[in-house]
Structures are given as C-alpha cells and as structure tokens.
Amino acid sequence: MTVATARRMSLEEYLTYDDGTDARYELVDGVLVEMGAESPLNPMIAAFLMFLFADLGIPRENLVIGHQVGVSSSRATARQPDLIIHTNESRAAILDDGKILRAGRSAPML
C-alpha cells in the first residue's frame, strides 16, 4: 500500500515521519510505502538465521533485526530488512547516526 503524499519525501523527512499509528513504512524513491502485515514466519526465520550465523562465529553484536538501511538511488530510499549482518564498520556507522545506515557509509555484510 502506498501512502498518498503531495510531494516526494526526503530521507530526513522520512526519518522523522510519524502518522500516529503503529504502521511501518519504507521509503521507495521518495514515496512512503506501508509495509504490509508481517507473516509470523518472517521473524521466526530471521531469528533462526541470526542464531545460525552466531553459531558459525559471526559476532553476535553484528547480527541485528530492525535496522533501516539507506539505498543509493536517484531518489530517497530506505529499507528495513528482516536481518542485517553488520561489519564492524557498518555497526559503528549506524550507532553514530542513530537511525539509519546511510548509503555511501560502510556497507553491511548481508
């Protein structure tokens, strides 16, 4: 579902957007897109993979559910993947920014 807006949003506007609901959104080419209801299977798979990667030796502090990632494109885009495997550099970059791993900063491993 796409939310109707009079103009495209910037990444900064998206990061501060609050419509007063619990709806989750991604920003695609400057357009707010509501993320549909998540299947109960999604977080189960993400958690399974997180534990599997930890057992394979990936540092637990680099395994994250819920971080947003900025995507390089001609228009503002932000995605929220189910699971991110950070490098030490990408983890430091998102902790420095506080809200999103911006495009052009250190990329996560996955």
C-alpha positions in Angstrom: 0.0 0.0 0.0 1.4 3.4 -0.9 0.5 6.5 1.2 -0.6 9.4 -0.9 1.6 12.5 -0.4 1.6 15.8 -2.2 5.3 15.5 -3.0 8.1 13.1 -2.6 9.7 12.9 0.9 13.4 13.4 1.7 15.2 10.8 3.8 15.3 13.3 6.7 11.5 13.8 6.5 11.0 10.0 6.4 13.2 9.5 9.5 11.0 12.0 11.5 7.7 10.9 10.0 5.0 9.8 12.5 1.4 9.4 11.4 0.3 8.4 15.0 -0.2 4.7 14.1 1.8 1.6 14.6 2.2 1.2 10.8 5.6 0.5 9.4 6.8 2.2 6.3 9.7 2.0 3.8 10.7 5.0 1.6 10.9 4.0 -2.1 12.1 6.7 -4.5 10.8 9.4 -2.1 7.3 7.7 -1.8 6.1 6.4 1.5 5.1 2.7 1.2 3.3 1.0 4.0 4.8 -2.4 4.8 2.0 -5.0 4.9 1.3 -7.1 7.9 4.3 -9.3 8.5 3.8 -13.1 8.3 4.5 -14.8 11.7 7.0 -16.9 9.8 9.3 -13.9 8.9 10.6 -13.2 12.5 11.0 -16.9 13.1 13.2 -17.3 10.0 15.2 -14.2 10.9 15.8 -15.4 14.5 16.8 -18.9 13.2 19.3 -17.3 10.8 20.6 -15.0 13.5 21.3 -17.9 15.8 22.8 -20.0 13.0 25.2 -17.2 12.0 26.2 -16.7 15.6 26.9 -20.4 15.9 29.1 -20.1 12.7 31.2 -17.5 14.5 29.8 -14.2 13.4 30.0 -11.8 16.4 26.6 -11.5 18.0 26.9 -7.7 18.2 27.0 -7.7 14.4 23.7 -9.5 14.0 20.7 -7.2 14.1 17.0 -7.3 13.5 15.2 -4.0 12.8 17.9 -1.6 11.5 17.0 0.6 8.5 19.3 0.9 5.5 19.5 3.8 3.1 19.8 2.7 -0.6 21.7 4.6 -3.2 19.3 5.7 -5.9 18.3 8.9 -7.8 15.6 9.4 -5.1 15.5 8.9 -1.4 15.0 5.2 -0.5 15.2 3.4 2.9 14.5 -0.2 3.5 14.1 -2.3 6.7 15.4 -5.8 6.1 14.4 -8.6 8.4 18.1 -9.3 9.4 21.4 -7.5 8.9 24.8 -8.9 9.3 26.9 -5.8 10.1 30.6 -5.4 9.6 32.4 -3.6 12.5 32.4 -0.5 10.3 28.7 -0.6 9.4 27.7 -1.3 13.0 29.8 1.8 14.1 28.2 3.9 11.3 24.6 3.2 12.3 25.4 3.7 16.0 27.0 7.0 15.1 23.9 8.1 13.1 21.3 6.6 15.4 18.5 5.9 13.0 19.7 4.5 9.6 22.7 3.1 7.9 23.1 5.7 5.2 24.0 4.9 1.6 27.7 5.6 1.0 28.7 4.6 4.5 30.2 1.3 5.3 28.0 -1.5 3.8 26.8 -4.4 5.9 28.0 -7.9 5.1 24.4 -9.0 4.3 
